[in-house]
Amino acid sequence: MGQKINPLGFRLGTTQSHDSLWFAQPTNYSNNLQEDKKIRDCITNYIEKNIKISSGVEGIARIKIQKRIDLIQIIIYMGFPKLLIEGKPRRIEELQMNVQKYVHQKLNIAITRISNAYRHPNILAEFIAGQLKNRVSFRKAMKKAIELTEQAGTKGVQVQIAGRIDGKEIARVEWIREGRVPLQTIRAKIDYCSYPVRTIYGILGIKVWIFVN
């Protein structure tokens, strides 16, 4: 059998950087790791509850966490930050108060807008998940997602959906690829995302690989 490896971990130190930057003693390492998970889950859940655009995309590309002795700096990279800022001026303060429950240090949250939102696999996977929840055919959803990434100017994209697709009794894997996706080339900057989606037939797994440059 082929041995699969996460494309992001495979490229750490060459084209990929860490999403969490901090130093901890071995005894505190697991606590810091759990704290990061709680922070990310809290931000994602808050944005999911309060913000939705018509296509069902929250627009979070990645969440970076930098920890110092007395301060935790959180940078949220979003494709559609206007939704968070314009809708309600106090939303960022509210989000900060929610996250503060999980941490003991002072907190600072910054939101950064990313250009070409559909160049990021998380946003693309959210788009496909929204389409599948609305009972759109999986092939149509995959083709539309590939169109969006091509418009964003990528070199290649691969999308895979696994599970009880279209409510069939036997689970299967369907995938589609456009352009080049050189997974074995470490210098190739490939962005990857694995995203579960709940449908009325069960949970489907969506995987997206994007060859940026």
MOSUL-V27808 format. One record per helix or strand of 2 or more residues. SS is the DSSP state (alpha for helix, beta for strand). FROM is the first residue (numbers start at 1). TO is the last residue. Records with the same first field share a line. If there is no record, write none. Layout:
SS = FROM-TO, FROM-TO
This chain:
alpha = 7-10, 29-50, 82-86, 91-100, 117-119, 121-133, 138-151, 165-167
beta = 20-21, 60-67, 71-78, 106-113, 156-163, 172-179, 190-199, 202-211
